[in-house]
Amino acid sequence: MKFSERLKELRSSRGLSQMELSKETGISQSAIAKWELCKTEPTASALITLSVYFNESVDYLLGLCD
């Protein structure tokens, strides 16, 4: 599973819109949208922020493990 799919799955499973996730994490909504559409990739600091927020490993977010 790709990062874009994993992010959308995690966000949706918690009932969050992109804007709500943006407010919770301090990451712009446009960045989240671009990641979910595979237009750009997240920075290391963004991956860490999402990892902490979702309580998942960076490897999990990147689809390197289940």
Buried (B, 14 or more C-beta within 10 A) or exposed (E): EEBBEBBBEBBEEEEBEBEEBBEEBEBEBEBBBBBBEEEEEBEEEBBEBBBEBBEBEBEBBBEEEE
